[in-house]
Amino acid sequence: MIATRRQFLKNGSLALAGTMLLDNNVFARKKTGMITGIQLYSVRDAMTANPMDTLQKVSMMGYTQVEHANYVDRKFYGFTPVEFKKILLDLGLNMPSGHTVMGKEHWDADKKQFTDKWKQTVEDAAIVGQEFVISPWLDASLRTTYDDLLRYMEVFNKSGELCQQSGMKFGYHNHDFEFSQQFNGKSVFDIILTNTDPTLVIQQLDMGNLYNGGAKAVDVIKKYPGRFASLHVKDEITAKSGGEKYESTVLGKGIVNVKENLDFVKKAGGTKYLIIEQEAYQGQAPMEAIKDCLAVMKKWGY
């Protein structure tokens, strides 16, 4: 899952399109206080082949918020931050967050400061208009012992301080190991949540990934109410192939009880963005899948 994301590269050089008129009311923000968006990894092949055409289609479906999963050599899907921001604006789209893995190459442990590569990542995120700079992975080498993990949580907080200088927050997005791996009788996820400053570091809970780690989204949300500024809204079914037990599917067709989770989050508060993500499609075209997911969210009042 993360391996394919980290290999998700390449670009496009395409002409700019005209402004699209959108109906913002479909997101029911007035009723819920939350905004629905789409993680562009859901349509990763299309974004690699033709990002402009794909963004146009996403916009025409009724999405107004997108989250990127491609930042390479200081470009988003092959476009500079300034170029990509203009493309999004012209299509009536906003990008409040994006996924860029913060790894060992971004932190100089001897100097106790970030490398230029991470400073540039944060700078470009601010230029394109992000609110959150989200790392969707924590390398195994950074969590070999309890003390290692604890030290890296300080790096999380320092990244939050760096992002704060540009009016943003740092964020972390879970997979499954956070719930299955433990140190000193505590899960990695619990250690992350209890050792990061919520004023600097937001959590983006992926409702689906955690099932492979033996956790349930509703239990996690109830344990940490108000801690999830952003959610990856995802449903899961038994995997058809591959090495994992579960894979994602269209919302409402799986075991996650997505609406129950969303209703609890709405009551708990603290969540601003609901980011739909689907990574497996059971033979359906990805563009049709994200269209169906948006229709389900609208039906539920989100």
Order of alpha helices (4+ residues) and beta strands (2+ residues): alpha-alpha-beta-alpha-alpha-beta-beta-beta-alpha-beta-beta-beta-alpha-beta-alpha-beta-alpha-beta-beta-alpha-beta-alpha-beta-beta-beta-alpha-beta-alpha
